[in-house]
Amino acid sequence: MTLAGRRVIVTGASSGLGAHVVRHLVGLGGEVLAVARRADRLEALARELEGAPGRVVPWRADVTVEAEVRATVAAAVDAFGGLDVLVNNAGSEVQGPIDGLPDEAFEGMLRANVTSVFRCTRAALAELRRSRGVVINLGSTVVSRPPRDRFGYVASKGAVEAMSRALALDLGRDGIRVNVIRPGIIPSELRGLSETEERAKFETGIAFGRQALSEVGDGRDIAEAVAWLAGDGGRFVTGAVIDIDGGFTLGAADPI
Ligand SMILES: NC(=O)c1ccc[n+]([C@@H]2O[C@H](COP(=O)([O-])OP(=O)(O)OC[C@H]3O[C@@H](n4cnc5c(N)ncnc54)[C@H](OP(=O)(O)O)[C@@H]3O)[C@@H](O)[C@H]2O)c1
């Protein structure tokens, strides 16, 4: 498959799944604006991908700030001449029980995970209408199978999922597709550990009783699904919620 000439914004590209998505799309020939707050990480990613079939342009922005979101879309149009794909991947997680999570932590998570999707999609709309483009939002399988003490994160991802299905209907008349990818448990920095630390935890067995497959998920698994939705293969897919989770949503694999 090829994404040659496909113009893409990936938010949350400085680590974890977002960086994997950028690597994969650029490898398939895509032109990608890689967005996050940590500019040094984005520059390193761009250096790593020099010589790849596509092109990556690093762009520092906070996706919760309206002016920065608008500047991000303008930067993509400047660099690539338009926009075909918006990947709303940026997100954060603060854990805690309902009586232990401060207002600011809860509201900050909603801003990072939900308001950012609203603002980025709204800012990109004129360009996506022009290209009859696609929006790919990162949800989570925790919406179907909530872990303890993560209710705020679960709520934010539930909102992303519901908003995406509603927007798929609203924007379908403009030829814009809106879909959700729900990763299962994929080692990354999201829970405050480095990707290496997370992977070590998984490889010592902690995840195996929790999903059908005895494999550790990888950012590349998510990137493959993003590429499919972004390309011609996904042209008839909208309003879909796609689990890439090794069977996590099936429930506990061990006998109870
Ligand atoms: N890993 C999993 O198991 C898993 C499972 C289900 C869903 N997800 C979802 O997948 C997405 C990626 O998560 P991940 O696991 O790759 O986590 P991660 O490694 O912590 O990456 C999160 C990314 O979001 C960026 N970000 C956060 N707030 C931002 C803001 N205000 N403005 C701009 N960028 C911001 C971070 O960059 P900066 O700090 O540099 O801004 C970082 O690049 C998230 O939406 C997450 O909820 C992950």
The ligand as a MOL file (V3000), in Angstrom:
LIG
                    3D

  0  0  0     0  0            999 V3000
M  V30 BEGIN CTAB
M  V30 COUNTS 48 52 0 0 0
M  V30 BEGIN ATOM
M  V30 1 N -0.6240 3.1010 25.2610 0
M  V30 2 C -1.7990 2.5660 25.4880 0
M  V30 3 O -1.9010 1.4710 26.0460 0
M  V30 4 C -3.0470 3.2760 25.0490 0
M  V30 5 C -4.2400 2.5740 25.1620 0
M  V30 6 C -5.4110 3.1780 24.7490 0
M  V30 7 C -5.3870 4.4560 24.2280 0
M  V30 8 N -4.2010 5.1380 24.1310 0 CHG=1
M  V30 9 C -4.2500 6.4910 23.5730 0
M  V30 10 O -3.2760 6.6350 22.5570 0
M  V30 11 C -2.8190 7.9790 22.4990 0
M  V30 12 C -1.2910 8.0220 22.5830 0
M  V30 13 O -0.9010 7.5520 23.8630 0
M  V30 14 P 0.5210 6.9180 24.1700 0
M  V30 15 O 0.2860 5.6410 24.8590 0
M  V30 16 O 1.3830 6.9410 22.9710 0 CHG=-1
M  V30 17 O 1.0450 7.9560 25.2880 0
M  V30 18 P 2.3160 8.8990 25.3870 0
M  V30 19 O 3.5540 8.1750 24.9900 0
M  V30 20 O 2.2330 9.5110 26.7300 0
M  V30 21 O 2.0350 10.0030 24.2670 0
M  V30 22 C 1.1190 11.0540 24.4330 0
M  V30 23 C 1.4560 12.1170 23.4110 0
M  V30 24 O 0.4960 13.1920 23.5140 0
M  V30 25 C 1.1970 14.4140 23.5340 0
M  V30 26 N 0.4050 15.4090 24.2310 0
M  V30 27 C -0.1970 15.3020 25.4510 0
M  V30 28 N -0.8200 16.4600 25.7610 0
M  V30 29 C -0.6140 17.3030 24.7120 0
M  V30 30 C -0.9920 18.6380 24.4420 0
M  V30 31 N -1.7230 19.3490 25.3140 0
M  V30 32 N -0.6130 19.2090 23.2790 0
M  V30 33 C 0.1420 18.5020 22.3850 0
M  V30 34 N 0.5240 17.2270 22.5720 0
M  V30 35 C 0.1570 16.6490 23.7370 0
M  V30 36 C 2.5310 14.1090 24.2100 0
M  V30 37 O 3.5440 15.0030 23.7740 0
M  V30 38 P 4.1470 16.2550 24.5730 0
M  V30 39 O 4.1830 15.8890 26.0310 0
M  V30 40 O 5.4890 16.4270 23.9470 0
M  V30 41 O 3.2140 17.3850 24.2560 0
M  V30 42 C 2.8290 12.7220 23.6240 0
M  V30 43 O 3.4550 12.8580 22.3590 0
M  V30 44 C -3.5230 8.7130 23.6570 0
M  V30 45 O -4.6670 9.3630 23.1610 0
M  V30 46 C -3.9210 7.5800 24.5770 0
M  V30 47 O -5.0050 7.9130 25.3980 0
M  V30 48 C -3.0270 4.5720 24.5310 0
M  V30 END ATOM
M  V30 BEGIN BOND
M  V30 1 1 1 2
M  V30 2 2 2 3
M  V30 3 1 2 4
M  V30 4 1 4 5
M  V30 5 2 4 48
M  V30 6 2 5 6
M  V30 7 1 6 7
M  V30 8 2 7 8
M  V30 9 1 8 9
M  V30 10 1 8 48
M  V30 11 1 9 10
M  V30 12 1 9 46
M  V30 13 1 10 11
M  V30 14 1 11 12
M  V30 15 1 11 44
M  V30 16 1 12 13
M  V30 17 1 13 14
M  V30 18 2 14 15
M  V30 19 1 14 16
M  V30 20 1 14 17
M  V30 21 1 17 18
M  V30 22 2 18 19
M  V30 23 1 18 20
M  V30 24 1 18 21
M  V30 25 1 21 22
M  V30 26 1 22 23
M  V30 27 1 23 24
M  V30 28 1 23 42
M  V30 29 1 24 25
M  V30 30 1 25 26
M  V30 31 1 25 36
M  V30 32 1 26 27
M  V30 33 1 26 35
M  V30 34 2 27 28
M  V30 35 1 28 29
M  V30 36 1 29 30
M  V30 37 2 29 35
M  V30 38 1 30 31
M  V30 39 2 30 32
M  V30 40 1 32 33
M  V30 41 2 33 34
M  V30 42 1 34 35
M  V30 43 1 36 37
M  V30 44 1 36 42
M  V30 45 1 37 38
M  V30 46 2 38 39
M  V30 47 1 38 40
M  V30 48 1 38 41
M  V30 49 1 42 43
M  V30 50 1 44 45
M  V30 51 1 44 46
M  V30 52 1 46 47
M  V30 END BOND
M  V30 END CTAB
M  END
